[in-house]
Amino acid sequence: MSVPSTTSRPAAANSVWPRLEPLLPQVTKPIQYVGGELGAVVKDWDAATVRWALMYPDAYEVGLPNQGVQILYEVLNELPDTLAERTYAVWPDLEKLMRAHGVPQFTVDAHRSVRDFDVFGVSFSTELGYTNLLTAIDLAGIPLLAADRTDADPVIVAGGHAAFNPEPIADFVDAAVLGDGEEAVLEITAIVREWKAEGSPGGRDELLLRLARTESVYVPRFYDVDYLPDGRIQRVVPNRADVPFRVHKRTTMDLDAWPYPKKPLVPLAETVHERYAVEIFRGCTRGCRFCQAGMITRPVRERSITTVGQMVKEGLEFSGFHEVGLLSLSSADHSEIGDMCSGLAEQYAGTNVSLSLPSTRVDAFNIDLAQELSRNGRRTGLTFAPEGGSERIRRVINKMVSKDDLIRTVVTAYSNGWRQVKLYFMCGLPTETDADVLEIADMAHEVIRAGRAATGSKDIRCTVSIGGFVPKPHTPFQWAAMERPEVIDGRLKLLKQAINADRSLGRAIGFRYHDGEPSLIEGLLSRGDRRVGAVIRKVWESGGRFDGWSEHFSYQRWVDAAAEVLPTFGVDLDWYTTRQRDELEVLPWDHLDSGLDKDWLWQDWQDSLSEYEQDDCRWTPCFDCGVCPSMDTEIQIGPTGKKLLPLTPVGGAGLKVPSPAAPQ
């Protein structure tokens, strides 16, 4: 394999490429380690004052499309004195060769050693990536424990949704950022820049102290955890006077001022998503009680229809992608989604550009939306997420969708040319019974019957996909007990039998599920405290890698590690997972402020047990979740009264929305 273009490649002394290249013919998918994608940036190392290595701790095919990393990569590289490069988890075959040949964890942009950077930023969307973090730290030649690092090591900063409880990895990261990253990375960069300009006074400890004083960067080493005799946390308190008692999340309010990514990365190897993705709004007020993303990203902030149109135009022209993903937690809830989709469909009519929405609310999908999404004849997949099988369990989780709503919605899809839809549910929800789960089979049968009746065709299919429920921090279900894996697996077996009981209908229904074992371990990691760090390390030392991949995940490895480590602290795996918490228990993340009032979360948990539905505060009076007053924010929705058109898909003046200058 030849070396990629060296026009902007650093001197050989700064690159591990000469040592890495000979190893690549010996591994699977070597192209993922080469770099040089359209949209990639390689800057002069010596001209940069602050240097970031950004990681999504999974394989390239999963990590490259991650929008959070792509946005931060662009934001940082727009700064003239700042450099950002990307790194991903390496597969075990390359890891083995790297260890044998002394090749460190490297960036794909210029193949520089991660240890040479000032800041190593890691974005977690799932806790099952923690073992991959340890692999990257170790391969980089950085001490695993933050306490053992010196001024020569980069500061490791965790972000992403899992960073809202970073306690299980508190021993391994130096800091964590809660919330939106666009402005946070600029603030961190400014602090590092100033500290270096002053000659790095006080070393690493002083830099971390300056970060902590922002009150929006959490530095675990400055906080002590005390425990009660029964294993519960007594308190988490600062161990020095000049750090805050509580750390607050960052909220980027004006999304129109941050129209990223402007130049999306176009992968060289196959990835899980190959599209231009636009986040059309951030936050959600639907109030699904299981949904951490919906809770921690409040308030709702919509991107204007004109900015979305301009981003799509420029993103498609740059990348050449043929699909536009209009992304958010509930995209059909955008106040101008109809005009947005009709405008884009009209603009790209006659081209090979298609529109897609992620998982769509059953009660927000209608015939007009269906027609716009299929206007050019290409129909991307449709996923609807009732989440719970019975109406009772949907009241518990605050996902109020009736069976009639679902049937009406899928008939709309089938009648507009779709022949397959995906229905997503969860198993193991609080108060769930076998009967609640078995109603999923009835719903799937009704979907097929209704689709056949509406279209006059038997060429109708649906896929039932089941995920295991995991209680998450900063949600009303953060106190809930988990079901044991054997209970989950038993219900899934009964469900499969019920789906196939009617062979005529059953053969038109696909059935995909995740068994209960990975969910239980994710539950350990999502609600764990600092003591769980020793379990993560033990699993990693015994070979744990890529735990988010079923073919690499070993439930027994986690069970064995927990059994070896946790009893020394007087707790066990069940204590963290299948135990219900009480109202007054100090939770590991209580000192990390997502803006949500804990008393409100507790009341919503009680409401769920009473099967009481909570309204969507976007359209009804405030119900005091706490976010807007505590974060000095507010819900921001349209309509703007503006139309998307006219735009021209290629060239031409079109509608111009001024882009802000690169933030400094």
Protein Blocks (a to p, Z undefined) as FASTA:
>chain_A
ZZddfklgccfklpcklmmmmmmmmpghkllmngoiehiacddfklpmbdcdddddbdfk
lmmmpmklmmmmmmmmmpmkbccdddddddfklmmmmmmnopacddfklopafklpmbdc
dddfbfklmmmmmmmmmmnopafblklpcfkbccdddedjklmmmmlmmmmpmbdcehjf
klmmmmmmmmmmmmmmnopghijmlmmmmmmmnopaccfklpccdddfkopafbdcdfbf
kbcfbdcddddfblmlmcccfbdcddfbdcfbdcddddfbgcjfklpaklmklmmmpccd
dddfklmmmmmmmmmmmnopabdcdddfblmlpmklmmmmmmmmmmmgoiabdcdddddd
fklgcfklmmmmmmnopacdddddehpabfklmmmnopacdfklmmmmmmmmmmnopabd
cddddehiehiafklmmmmmmmmmmmmmmmmmmnopabbcdddddddddddehiaklmpc
cddfklmmmmmmmmmmmmmmpmmlmmmpccddddfklmmmmmmmmmmcfklmmmmmmmmm
nopahklbmklpcfklmmmmmmmmmmmnopafklmmmpccdfklccfklmpcghiafklm
mmmmmmmmnopacddfklmccehnommmmnopadddddehiafbdcdfegcjbjcddddd
ddZZ
